[in-house]
């Protein structure tokens, strides 16, 4: 929404916006309460969500957190918290394109350099499952596609 709002401000300089140009804003306002509610729930449950994802990942794919004697769990946790927060922000402001441009493409390069795509793929798959426990179906319907986008870009 923020990217779209900036574009609108540039394009309608000196004139009134058309109904079509304002459509994205009307759509945002229809989902604003759900977005705020989901954002607050994710923020409040962040530690629990990350812990549950870590436990499930450790049980199903321990090699993503530990290779030999090297423990990657602290780095994984920092990266996962960062990703979850950026996704939650994109949910709040309805700016999936901004998420992609300002975080995911950069982070994709980082994850590729460490060959961490399989870990990202599995992490974001598990996150999608876990967050559904904390959100209503309507909130999850808004948030899970954002997580799916993160999974797609970071997991390939």
C-alpha positions in Angstrom: 0.0 0.0 0.0 2.8 2.5 0.8 4.4 2.0 -2.6 1.0 2.4 -4.2 0.3 5.5 -2.1 3.6 7.1 -3.2 2.8 6.4 -6.8 -0.7 7.8 -6.4 0.6 11.0 -4.9 3.1 11.5 -7.8 0.5 10.7 -10.5 -2.4 12.9 -9.2 -0.3 15.9 -8.4 -2.6 18.9 -8.9 -5.8 16.9 -9.6 -8.3 14.6 -7.8 -7.7 10.9 -7.9 -10.2 8.8 -9.9 -12.2 6.1 -8.3 -10.1 3.5 -10.0 -6.9 5.1 -8.7 -8.3 5.0 -5.2 -9.5 1.3 -5.3 -6.3 0.0 -3.6 -6.9 2.3 -0.7 -10.5 1.2 -0.3 -9.4 -2.4 -0.4 -6.8 -1.7 2.3 -9.3 0.0 4.5 -11.6 -3.1 4.2 -8.8 -5.3 5.6 -7.2 -2.8 8.0 -8.7 -4.2 11.2 -7.7 -7.7 10.3 -4.1 -6.6 9.4 -3.7 -4.7 12.7 -5.1 -7.6 14.6 -2.9 -10.2 12.9 0.2 -7.9 13.2 -0.3 -7.6 17.0 -0.9 -11.3 17.4 2.3 -12.1 15.6 4.2 -9.5 17.5 2.9 -10.8 20.8 3.6 -14.5 20.0 6.9 -14.0 18.1 9.0 -15.9 20.7 6.6 -18.8 20.9 6.3 -19.0 17.1 10.0 -19.0 16.6 10.5 -21.6 19.4 7.9 -23.9 17.9 9.4 -23.6 14.4 12.8 -24.3 15.8 11.6 -27.4 17.7 9.8 -28.8 14.6 12.8 -28.1 12.4 15.1 -29.7 14.9 12.9 -32.8 15.0 12.5 -33.1 11.2 15.6 -31.5 9.7 18.3 -31.2 12.4 21.0 -30.7 9.7 19.7 -27.2 9.1 20.6 -26.2 12.7 23.7 -28.2 13.3 26.4 -29.4 10.8 29.0 -31.5 12.5 30.1 -29.5 15.5 29.0 -26.2 14.2 25.7 -25.0 15.7 23.8 -22.7 13.3 20.7 -22.3 15.5 21.5 -18.8 16.8 22.1 -17.5 13.3 19.0 -19.3 12.0 17.0 -17.8 14.8 18.2 -14.2 14.1 17.5 -14.6 10.4 14.1 -16.2 11.0 13.1 -13.4 13.4 14.2 -10.8 10.9 12.2 -12.5 8.1 9.1 -12.9 10.3 9.2 -9.2 11.2 9.6 -8.0 7.7 6.7 -10.2 6.6 4.6 -8.9 9.4 5.4 -5.4 8.4 4.4 -6.1 4.8 1.1 -7.5 6.2 0.5 -4.4 8.2 1.0 -1.9 5.4 -0.1 -4.3 2.6 3.1 -3.9 0.7 4.2 -7.3 -0.6 6.1 -5.6 -3.4 8.0 -3.5 -1.0 8.9 -6.6 1.0 10.2 -8.2 -2.1 12.2 -5.2 -3.3 13.6 -4.0 0.0 14.2 -7.3 1.8 13.6 -10.6 0.1 15.7 -10.1 -3.0 18.7 -9.0 -0.9 18.2 -11.8 1.6 17.8 -14.3 -1.2 21.4 -13.4 -2.3 22.7 -13.9 1.2 20.9 -17.2 1.6 22.2 -18.4 -1.8 25.7 -17.5 -0.9 25.5 -19.8 2.2 23.5 -22.4 0.2 20.7 -22.1 2.8 17.8 -22.4 0.4 16.6 -25.8 1.7 16.6 -24.5 5.2 14.7 -21.3 4.2 12.2 -23.4 2.2 11.4 -25.7 5.2 11.5 -22.8 7.8 8.9 -20.8 5.9 6.7 -23.8 5.3 6.7 -24.6 9.0 6.1 -20.9 9.9 3.0 -20.9 7.7 1.7 -23.9 9.6 2.5 -22.5 13.1 1.1 -19.0 12.6 -2.3 -20.5 11.7 -2.5 -21.5 15.4 -2.3 -17.8 16.4 -4.4 -16.2 13.7 -8.0 -16.4 12.7 -8.6 -18.0 9.3 -9.3 -14.5 7.8 -6.0 -13.2 9.2 -4.1 -16.2 8.0 -5.6 -15.7 4.6 -3.9 -12.3 4.5 -0.6 -13.3 6.1 0.2 -16.8 4.6 0.5 -15.6 1.0 3.2 -13.2 2.2 5.0 -16.1 4.0 4.6 -18.2 0.8 6.3 -15.4 -1.2 9.2 -15.4 1.2 9.4 -19.2 1.0 9.4 -19.1 -2.8 12.1 -16.5 -3.1 14.3 -17.6 -0.2 13.9 -21.3 -0.8 15.0 -21.4 -4.5 
